Amino acid sequence: MKFIIKRSSLQGMTQIPGNKSASARAIVLGGLAEGVSKVTNPLPGVDSFSIVGMMQALGAKIDISNPQEWVFEGVANQPRVPGCVLDAGNSGTGYYILTAIASLVNGYSVITGDYQICRRPAQPLIDGLNDLGAEVFSTRNAGVAPLVIKGPLKGGRTKLPGINSQWLTPLLIAGALSQEGITVIEDNLMEWPYIDMTMAWMKLAGATCSHKNYDEFHVDGGQKYRAFTTHVPADWGSSGYPMIATAITHSKVTFVGMDPDDFAGERRYPYILQEMGSKVTFSDSGRTVTVEGGNDLHGIEIDCSGTPDAIPILAVLGCKAKGKTVLRNIGASRLKETDRTRSIKEELTKMGGKFEETQDSLTIYHSELKGAVMDGRHDHRIVMATAVAALMAQGTTTIDHAEFVKVSFPNFYEVMKGLGAQIELVE
């Protein structure tokens, strides 16, 4: 499918769907726990459904018939040998976490996913699980899926590179159910907001995890996850697309239902916009955010170590700002569905964007964008970021792979069109 987009302005009020990362943790922990858990406002995205399917294969009973509230009857902390291959689809979070959950099983499991998952690096997680007593190997001996996993995970000590929190989160969650407990040494952890989120969800489900300055993590073994009832907050990461679209066009949009105390690093979006010169106001104790476009924006330096998924949309924002915008600590963005730094640079260059790239930084210069034919690269964040760029570009922009927005923002098209965007979805 394709988006066809013309320059637009946005007006109105909107509510962002549930947080993608929090929904993933809710599904896994609800599926593991003893008893019946209930989660309201889950994200009904493609990745969520992939994780649901894998947890069901491990024995969890999950009812997602009500889109507003999902109900989980967990496996009482004893996942079973799956009767099929675990298919992560396009979910990197699901792929990594379920690899560790499968290592708790006294038997063999196989996990794989789509072509992007099958080239995402997993060797640090493989090594970590093997250090902790499981047996995990890549069928291609290349540190990538498909993976064969044999448990049970015993426990012990291991070390991980800090560039990707998606290797640490699985060990923490599985470590609570290990026999002996685990200690993980992190080498310069970058994505700490995601780890804060993981530890908070573990605590909600009855397990504890401690750390020393995010350098050393310890999880006692023999713990048990228990049923919980909770609400998934709106996704700050998804909010960035219409929020930044508002700031770079002559628009005014109010965002309701936000959580200023959420763990997501992207809750910085409104403050980044303020620092760059946009008019942003808060009400209802920060749960309502109003952004007004039309102001002159100026470039700044942004530390992206806690927000690797933000690189594509911040690159779009940088094109609007006078001077230059520098995104630093972007290494983790290169390990996602695509190398997102390289992908967004190449796509926006088609529109007239001006950039300088290093391995760990992206410098964006003020650029007058023009409509172009864009490749969404089967990556939801590249599709949405280029869609936002199209709203301020001269002429018409066409973006392939529009259907991938369903991974994290299933109603992206409806939200943007409802706010007034000249956007069409075509086969």
MARVEXKOL-779986 format. One record per residue: y, x, z of N, C-alpha, C in turn; residue in one letter. Coordinates in steps of 0.001 Angstrom, whole numbers, plus 500000, padded with zeros to 6 digits. Layout:
// residues N
YXZYXZYXZA ...
END
This chain:
// residues 427
498812500837500000500000500000500000501246500877500000M 502375500273499609503619501025499498504760500278500162K 505710501049500690507008500509501082507989500811499955F 508812499833499625509943500034498732511188499685499541I 512094500656499704513186500534500666514512500916500012I 515556500154500370516915500452499938517811500636501160K 518960501252500932519913501481502019520211500160502727R 520234500196504056520341498959504832521135499193506110S 521545498090506735522048498107508106521201497146508926S 521119497394510222520248496626511105521075495921512174L 520658494713512533521319493958513584520278493142514337Q 520475492988515643519609492074516375518994492682517620G 517890492094518028517183492474519245515705492584518924M 515018493530519567513593493691519296512873494192520538T 511563493997520549510703494511521616509616495354520981Q 509421496548521500508487497526520945507093497272521505I 506032497430520691504656497236521187504274498233522277P 503104498011522868502617498845523955502393500291523551G 502453501157524541502336502600524334500941502977523829N 500908503742522748499651504140522122498826505048523029K 499457506050523625498729506996524473498241506336525753S 499072505471526338498659504763527548497518503801527247A 497576503136526098496492502219525718495173502968525596S 495212504163525022493988504963524884493383505274526247A 494222505667527190493720505992528528493202504747529239R 493870503624529023493414502373529625492030501989529119A 491810502140527822490514501778527232489408502664527804I 489651503968527843488625504897528319488312504653529794V 489353504564530624489124504429532063488608503040532426L 489093501998531728488541500670531955487082500601531551G 486738501328530474485347501358530018484438502157530927G 484988503134531643484184503947532561484032503313533937L 485030502565534365485120502143535757484009501189536175A 483865501090537483482961500104538077483741498819538315E 483246497701537771483931496432537932484660496005536669G 485483494967536804486184494368535673487670494717535743V 488170495375534707489579495754534609490297494865533604S 491587494628533840492396493826532926493676494587532600K 493994494652531306495158495407530848495992494514529950V 497251494273530338498141493472529510499016494367528638T 499456493821527522500302494504526532499663495764525949N 498348495770525688497749496938525024498223497007523578P 498137498190523008498514498343521606497349497954520708L 497489496894519895496407496499518991496441497301517694P 496407498607517825496470499492516669495094499961516241G 495034500531515058493763500986514504493107502022515412V 493901502947515952493336503968516844492747503333518102D 493434502350518645492911501663519829491547501052519536S 491426500420518373490158499779518028489042500808517857F 489384501992517350488376503052517227487873503486518600S 488779503610519559488380504015520907487557502918521570I 487945501664521361487150500544521879485720500625521361V 485562500859520055484228500936519466483382502041520055G 483993503203520316483244504314520885482840504035522330M 483742503438523104483392503111524493482312502034524542M 482342501104523610481274500102523543479935500762523225Q 479961501769522348478724502474522012478144503198523224A 479010503555524181478561504225525400478199503227526498L 478268501930526203477795500915527135478823499987527724G 480108500224527484481139499354528049481172498009527323A 481510496962528066481713495638527483483216495379527479K 483762495197526285485215495108526140485565493874525327I 486418493034525881486850491801525213488298491969524784D 488527492056523476489881492206522946490297490966522165I 489661489829522446489957488605521702491360488075521982S 491882488357523190493249487973523535494148489187523328N 495038489171522328495843490362522054496798490732523181P 497063489801524092497983490077525189497290490669526420Q 495968490473526518495241490987527676493815491349527280E 493475492609527438492113493058527169491364493183528485W 490083492830528445489249492819529649488087493784529462V 487850494603530475486836495654530407485819495480531524F 484556495457531165483487495577532138482888496960531956E 483219497873532868482896499278532678481437499614532927G 481121500877532667479734501358532772479424501879534171V 480309501595535141480107502043536525479917503556536604A 480727504279535791480771505750535820479502506414535294N 478692505651534551477459506194533996477336505814532515Q 478098506492531649477969506198530223476562506488529733P 476100505673528784474719505792528306474660506580527001R 473466506980526631473276507643525338473624506640524235V 474557506969523351474949505999522320473842505784521297P 473765504543520807472759504220519806473229504464518394G 474437505029518250474986505310516918475917506503517029C 476338507001515891477330508075515872478657507523516388V 479319508273517247480648507892517726481667508187516631L 482366507151516176483305507284515055484727507135515576D 485467508232515588486842508219516084487827507699515056A 487380507442513836488316506997512810489387508040512591G 490657507651512800491789508558512630492406508952513973N 491724508598515074492299508808516402491977510190516956S 492978511066516975492780512374517583492580512274519081G 493367511414519742493201511214521179491792510736521490T 491321509739520742489971509225520963488908510272520697G 489085511037519646488116512080519283487947513092520412Y 489054513603520906488970514634521935488458514063523262Y 489009512910523687488584512366524981487113511958524952I 486682511297523883485293510826523848484302511974523708L 484745513106523156483879514280523152483532514673524587T 484540514666525460484296515020526855483514513937527588A 483812512670527308483074511584527965481602511648527569I 481330511941526302479938512050525853479216513194526551A 479975514204526996479334515334527689478839514962529073S 479209513775529553478704513296530839477304512696530710L 476907512399529489475642511695529235474473512679529280V 473416512301529949472200513124529979471390512838528717N 471857513394527628471247513169526324472203513624525246G 471861513339524012472635513817522862473555512726522308Y 474724513159521869475662512303521149476197513075519950S 476633512344518937477304512940517778478631512208517605V 479708512961517423481017512353517202481643512906515943I 482296512032515190482975512426513964484164511495513760T 484770511540512588485911510689512279486231510789510810G 487454510418510431487821510469509019488107511911508601D 488558512108507363488702513472506844489739514276507620Y 490758513604508186491745514337508968491165514789510303Q 490405513913510945489754514293512205488810515466511971I 488120515463510836487112516496510558487714517844510205C 489029517961510267489645519282510125490597519599511278R 490653518725512285491496519011513448490771519969514396R 491455520991514891490783522028515678490290521512517019P 489032521836517336488433521420518608487781522577519346A 487857523793518790487129524894519408487514525140520867Q 488817525076521245489128525273522669488456524238523571P 488374522990523121487689521967523912486189522228523933L 485627522607522803484200522944522744483882524062523733I 484695525123523700484464526254524600484599525823526060D 485605524989526340485804524529527709484627523727528223G 484123522807527413482979521995527826481738522864528017L 481547523835527146480401524736527296480527525588528562N 481754526026528880481966526774530122481588525928531339D 481765524605531213481546523702532344480137523128532374L 479249523667531553477841523321531662477293522359530642G 478139521816529782477642520976528689477191521873527532A 476608521255526518476226521981525303476858521244524126E 477851521876523515478593521260522417478679522261521273V 478429521778520054478614522664518895479057521866517682F 479737522552516787480183521984515515479055522123514500S 478739521036513806477646521098512827477945522085511713T 479214522373511483479600523328510436479937524694511029R 479727524824512344480027526082513030481452526543512741N 482382525557512728483762525851512358484760525322513368A 484291524855514517485198524346515533485819523013515204G 485200522275514306485710520970513893484543519984513829V 484891518681513797483871517635513685483149517728512343A 481919517181512312481174516506513372480734517465514475P 480680516908515697480232517663516859478961517040517422L 478069517893517907476891517448518639477110517811520100V 476862516859520993477200517010522410475979516681523261I 475682517530524230474609517250525183475111517512526602K 474889516544527471475261516692528866474028516848529735G 474174516722531038475428516311531678476348517472532012P 477629517167532078478643518140532469478446518502533937L 478355519787534218478092520211535601479384520488536353K 480249521317535788481493521694536449481673523189536433G 482749523640537061483028525067537089484474525357536720G 484654526457536008485989526970535737486106527319534255R 487265527022533667487488527377532268488977527587532031T 489316528011530820490709528287530464491008527672529102K 492234527148528939492638526521527686493991527065527233L 494222527170525925495574527446525432496440526211525642P 497696526406526008498538525278526405499209524527525288G 498969524909524037499710524310522940499388522837522739I 498185522403523123497745521036522827497172520379524087N 497899519390524620497425518690525821496183517858525551S 495893517580524281494727516762523947493411517488524203Q 493467518773524527492253519475524956492112519428526479W 493219519312527201493171519277528661492858517884529195L 493514516863528658493285515491529135491801515128529205T 490993515426528171489566515074528251488844515736529415P 489164517004529685488491517698530778488862517101532130L 490122516704532293490532516110533563489814514790533805L 489783513933532773489147512619532938487654512773533196I 486981513608532409485536513793532584485229514583533850A 486143515486534225485890516332535388485668515561536667G 486325514404536796486157513599538008484735513083538157A 484019512955537047482642512459537073481626513591536932L 482104514834536905481186515967536833480481516143538173S 479445516952538175478665517148539398479419517985540430Q 480082519053539979480639520033540904482168520074540935E 482816519364540015484260519471539894484655520591538952G 485898520586538513486338521573537523487677522170537918I 487896523382537452489198524040537519489538524517536114T 490744524205535656491187524593534314492465525410534433V 492446526611533887493634527461533815494311527200532473I 495594526848532510496345526545531296497272527704530947E 497230528113529713498104529176529232499355528560528613D 500418528397529432501713527897528973501603526476528407N 501298525535529280501164524135528876502480523612528315L 502422523028527125503618522540526451503825521030526610M 502788520247526467502929518789526397502699518135527764E 503427518619528774503182518157530142503404516660530358W 504297515959529618504413514517529878503104513761529650P 502313514203528679501035513544528434500052513798529582Y 500137514966530192499260515263531319499689514475532546I 501001514326532758501477513454533827500930512035533637D 500947511569532391500419510236532091498930510159532405M 498177511174532004496736511195532276496456511130533770T 497145511956534548496904511990535989497284510663536646M 498350510024536143498753508731536704497709507658536424A 497142507660535225496105506674534898494828506952535689W 494491508220535888493337508549536724493541508031538148M 494744508231538679495049507768540035494942506251540119K 495454505559539089495358504103539060493904503648539141L 493005504423538497491586504071538476490815504678539644A 491514505314540579490869505738541813490435507177541890G 490872508034540950490472509444540965491694510333541170A 491475511477541757492579512392542033492453513672541217T 493606514270540960493685515533540223494893516283540770C 494765517576540982495881518375541497496171519532540552S 497377520078540656497722521225539810498722522118540533H 498798523358540089499765524325540585500712524664539445K 501896524034539449502938524312538451502446524160537012N 501504523256536807500940522983535476500209524198534891Y 499932525199535731499213526389535278497729526332535629D 497413525654536729496029525553537171495769524136537664E 494738523520537100494392522137537426493029522109538108F 492909521235539117491629521082539793491294519605539954H 490060519260539622489555517904539781488240517981540547V 488173517305541687486918517253542443485871516466541664D 484629516925541727483534516203541097483035515065541980G 482144514270541432481520513202542192482438512055542544G 483585511945541887484479510818542127483987509601541342Q 484623508467541591484258507241540880485523506525540418K 485487506083539176486575505232538673486279503784539050Y 487323503097539518487172501707539948488072500808539120R 487726499538539075488449498579538252489919498497538656A 490760498170537705492212498077537937492788496975537051F 493955496523537420494720495579536606496117496156536434T 496584496245535192497881496893534964498479496426533654T 499713496888533406500481496526532211500834497806531458H 500617497825530168500975498982529345502458498878528966V 503254499900529257504688499828528926504921499936527421P 506112499522527008506501499674525604506481501147525218A 506248501408523954506052502775523469507391503398523083D 507851504343523907509091505050523581508967505799522254W 507762506313521966507572507019520704507834506127519516G 507326504899519549507560503950518456509011503503518416S 509653503405519581511043502943519613511961503859518824S 511570505133518706512430506096518047512744505773516602G 511839505088515920512071504805514496513190503784514303Y 513110502579514879514257501671514738515484502142515513P 515295502881516605516435503354517387517245504364516593M 516573505325515989517273506326515188517768505719513889I 517008504761513326517495504053512139518828503376512427A 518982502830513622520238502186514011521362503204514105T 521067504351514714522098505365514938522617505985513646A 521802506050512600522210506743511371522728505784510302I 522808504496510623523347503502509700524404502678510433T 525103501821509719526119500964510342525411499753510936H 524868499939512128523965498957512715524223498814514207S 523637497757514786523649497564516238522390496808516622K 521537497435517431520262496833517813520060497016519315V 519540495971519965519206496002521380517694496029521541T 517211496957522352515781497141522602515482496664524015F 514598495692524162514280495116525464512864495502525873V 512598495439527178511257495705527688510900497168527779G 511891498072527746511611499495527866511415499859529339M 510728500974529585510463501424530948511103502797531135D 512239502861531851512921504155532006512136505154532840P 511121504671533569510319505557534411508983505919533780D 508804505571532520507556505875531830507373507391531735D 506120507811531543505821509241531468506127509839530094F 506280509004529078506435509504527714507672510385527581A 507499511554526989508630512445526779509691511843525880G 509280510908525009510215510301524069511221509376524733E 511104509157526037512131508363526706513486509080526663R 513485510322526177514735511081525969515510510612524747R 514898509816523888515584509437522646517015508937522861Y 517240507965523764518624507481523910519600508581524327P 519131509523525140520005510583525630520259511629524551Y 519266511873523699519484512745522544520539512133521641I 520439510824521404521425510153520554522815510233521169L 522912510033522483524213510150523142524791511547522981Q 523950512550523178524429513929523087524912514258521682E 524333513602520687524726513862519300525912513009518863M 526381512103519747527590511339519443527397509862519200G 526179509371519338525925507949519119526337507150520346S 526698505890520134527046504997521236525785504307521733K 525414504575522984524215504003523595524598503424524944V 524188502184525212524446501566526508523143501065527117T 523105501056528451521912500641529181522248499448530075F 521284498555530242521425497442531169520053497121531752S 520030496182532703518781495789533359518032497014533881D 518768497859534607518190499069535223517504499977534207S 518057500013533003517531500896531965516431500297531123G 516041499062531408514969498437530625515459497863529303R 516782497740529173517387497289527920518316498375527411T 518143498763526162518923499837525548519555499305524272V 520864499454524150521565499039522935522133500269522239T 521827500386520956522299501515520149523214500971519059V 524362501628518887525288501269517813525451502451516871E 525312502180515577525503503216514574526938503252514093G 527206504148513153528539504245512580529359505396513107G 528991505949514256529714507105514795529315508372514055N 530240509343514023529893510654513487528948511354514458D 527864511892513930526890512617514737527017514109514478L 526714514907515498526769516356515330525447516963515784H 525084518067515176523807518703515446523755519351516818G 522554519408517382522310520050518668520972520785518591I 520633521501519650519301522090519769518451521206520669E 517204520963520276516319520073521015515008520795521295I 514637520846522567513347521407522983512292520312522808D 511349520516521888510351519502521553508993519784522195C 508963520646523210507680521015523801506963519824524420S 507712518838524910507082517662525496506991516479524564G 507497516641523328507544515515522380507115515952520976T 505903516438520806505497516949519483505463515878518404P 505214514619518780505164513555517779506543513159517275D 507592513645517942508954513267517574509518514088516428A 508860515161516044509416516081515034509836515352513754I 508988514499513149509400513879511884510669513041511991P 510773512194513011511953511327513080513189512105513525I 513021513146514342514167513981514703514667514769513496L 513771515107512586514199515779511351515078514850510518A 514727513573510491515561512587509788516925512494510451V 516935512409511765518197512349512505519061513563512205L 518425514733512127519169515944511840519845515932510486G 519253515248509521519874515163508193521207514418508233C 521350513502509183522590512724509299523672513479510051K 523281514364510960524238515030511844525015516121511119A 526296516245511452527121517319510917526653518655511498K 526811519711510697526387521027511168524888521179511050G 524267521723512084522815521914512035522170521454513332K 520959520960513198520132520546514325518919521460514354T 518595521995515513517476522933515636516430522328516563V 515214522166516056514082521697516841513238522912517221L 513049523116518521512303524282518995511019523856519691R 510095524807519828508786524563520471508047523426519777N 507841523603518494507249522543517663505791522831517300I 505201523875517873503867524306517449502827523208517492G 502867522344518517501846521299518641501915520293517499A 503085520154516871503220519188515768502382519597514559S 501961520835514520501185521320513373499696521019513514R 499294520441514658497874520208514936497522518724514905L 498373517897514320498171516449514330497456516019513049K 497634514738512653496985514258511433497302515157510242E 498544515635510207498951516664509254499726517719510030T 500083518804509363501093519707509907502404518952509747D 502821518255510788503936517307510636505264517989510356R 505463519190510875506694519910510564506755520210509072T 505686520762508534505664521078507106505731519802506260R 505021518772506689504978517528505913506350516881505809S 507049516740506938508343516053506885509372516909506162I 509291518225506327510216519094505592510029518922504083K 508798518932503623508549518830502188508947517461501645E 508694516394502418509044515062501928510556514851501911E 511241515241502970512694515050502987513410515969502000L 512800517104501680513368517970500646513425517244499309T 512451516394499046512482515586497818513725514703497759K 514232514322498926515395513441499004516708514209499075M 516628515544499120517831516360499212518050517002500559G 517067516908501437517174517522502754517186519040502678G 517915519656503623518051521116503645517513521638504975K 516591522594504895515865523041506082515639524543506075F 515419525073507282514849526398507475513710526247508474E 512569526832508169511372526632508985510816527958509453E 510452528028510733509641529121511243508399528493511863T 507498529312512382506276528767512950506562527840514125Q 507621528123514888507871527342516096509256526702516129D 509899526585514953511198525913514924511452525300513553S 512299524292513544512762523680512300514262523473512435L 515024524058511520516469523881511482516805522919510351T 517576521878510688517944520855509711519454520891509528I 519897520937508281521320520933507966521731519547507467Y 522996519209507722523511517923507247523209517778505752H 522629516651505388522155516464504021522461515045503552S 522942514917502355523132513604501732521832513250501008E 521123512281501523519801511950500999519896510942499853L 518976511095498914518864510175497788517435509645497716K 517298508437497227515984507825497125515024508658496303G 513736508599496645512718509388495948511368508710496128A 510374509248495449508991508793495619508339509705496650V 507887509111497750507423509881498894505926509704499109M 505301510745499624503883510719499975503781510586501496D 503253509454501956503101509248503395502019510089504022G 501189510730503207500185511708503643499162511141504625R 498890509849504538497934509216505452498304509467506912H 499583509576507211500062509902508558501133508894508955D 500828508094509968501727507009510365503127507507510693H 503244508678511310504572509148511701505368509682510507R 504702510189509516505406510596508288505857509357507513I 505010508336507441505388507094506753506620506489507412V 506597506340508737507713505673509415508989506511509370M 508872507823509512510054508673509477510720508630508107A 509937508704507038510532508649505700511095507255505411T 510489506221505997511037504869505844512425504783506468A 512609505413507628513920505430508268514908506226507428V 514475507366506897515357508158506036515833507337504846A 514945506500504306515290505689503142516410504702503438A 516553504303504706517582503321505061518993503890504930L 519139505227504943520473505811504767520620506538503434M 519584506512502602519616507224501321520253506383500227A 520866507049499270521380506365498094520218506014497170Q 520198504780496670519152504387495735517923503838496445G 516821503839495719515574503228496187514535504301496487T 513803504088497567512735505005497961511407504261497970T 510373504897497444509018504351497473508139505275498304T 507371504696499254506549505491500168505103505021500088I 504196505925499726502766505602499674502161505575501078D 500968504971501166500164504936502402500874504184503526H 501615503136503166502354502354504156501438501715505195A 500182501456504816499264500784505737498986501616506989E 499290502918506971498985503772508116499899503515509315F 500960502736509145501777502394510308500966501618511336V 499864501009510919499035500225511837498366501097512899K 498387502403512706497802503303513703498546503193515027V 499886503182514993500650503214516238501695502113516367S 502096501492515255503172500493515280502772499386514307F 501790498557514696501198497602513745502194496648513100P 503265496296513821504247495366513260505545496072512863N 505448497324512489506623498093512056507358497375510932F 506642496938509917507271496263508777507998495005509232Y 507322494211510061507923492954510504509160493201511377E 509091494197512248510240494510513093511425494963512261V 511178495895511346512284496424510543512879495352509628M 512039494563509013512543493508508135513301492448508945K 512773492148510153513442491172511004514815491627511459G 515035492926511525516340493468511903517284493606510712L 516773493308509515517643493319508343517396494423507343G 516389495248507561516105496322506605515696495741505255A 516197496351504186515753495979502837514465496753502551Q 513380496199503038512081496854502939511072495842502424I 510270496275501465509229495417500906507892496149500987E 506854495400501274505496495944501349504723495426500155L 504227496334499314503546495928498091502203496630497988V 501278496001497241499967496614497015500101497809496094E 
END
